[in-house]
Amino acid sequence: IHSYTLLLCAEGESNIFDVNRDVRAAGWKAWPDSLVAFAYDGCLGLFAYDTRVAPYRVYYIDPMESAVESIAAGEAEGFVFSSFDEWYAELLTREPAW
């Protein structure tokens, strides 16, 4: 999986806590409290899961769009994952990010 995405961890440069604090602080991102970023796509986009539903739905959040815009675009394009398993399976069908 590490060839396809950068998972955020509790320590270091890609700290999950710092990343989530930063996207919430960026007012233009309109990042809801229920959304938790957990991975980068290799191009500054984030994958995030929504804690309001179970199993958690996974969304791609474009770096140039608000969270709301990215979620709406993902829903319209069918680029929303109904679970982590579905997200992981899709990830493995792609070319490695690095």
N, C-alpha and C positions, 0 to 999 in steps of 0.2 A: 504494500500500500504506500510505502514511503517514496516510491518512484512516481506516484500519481498525484499525490497531494502532500501538503505540509500540515500535519496535525498539530493543533495548538496544545501546549503542555502547561504544567503548573509553574515551571521555572524557565529562565532563559529569555532570549530575544523575542520569541513568539509565545509570550505568556498569555494563556487563555483569559486570565483575569484582567490584565492590562488591555488586551485587544477589545474585550467586551466593554470595559469602562470607556475606552476611547471612542468606540462607535456610538455608544449612548450619549457621550458628551458632544458629539458632532450633531448639532441640532438639525442640520439639513438632511441627515441620514434617516431621521424619524424612526429610530430603532426602538421597537417595543420591548418592554421588560420581559415578555414571554419568549423572546427570540435569543438563542445562545449560539454565538459563533464558535465553531470547533475546528475548522480547517481552512487553509488557503488553497486556491486552485492552481497556484503557480504563476498567476498573473494579477495578483492583488485582489481578486474576487474572493469572497468568503462563502463557505458552506455553513449554514446555521440550522438549528432545529427549533421547532416550536413546542414549548412545554404545555400548551393548552390542550393538546390532544394526545391520546395514547393509542397505538405507538406513535412516537414523535415523527412528525413530517419534517423532511429535510428540504431546504431551499437553497438555491444559489443566489447570492446577493452581489450584484454587479458593483464594481468600485465607483462607477460614475452615476449611480442611481440611488435613490433612497431605498430603504428596506421595503417600504410599501410598494413602490414602483417595481422593484425586482420581483416581489412576491406575485403581484398582479401579472407581470409579464410571464413569469414561470407558469402560473395557472393557465394563462391563455395559450401558451406554447406546449403545455403538457410536460414541462421540465420541473416537476415537483416529485419528490420521492416519498412514498407512503411509509417508509421505514428506513432504518440504517442499513438493513440487509439489502433493500432495493438500491439504495444509494451506492453501497459498496460494489454490488454486482455491475451496475452501470459504469462505475469508475474503472473497473477492470477491463471493460471493452474498449477503452481509449488508449491512445499512445501515451507512454509515460511523459510526465511534465518535465522531467530532467533526467 
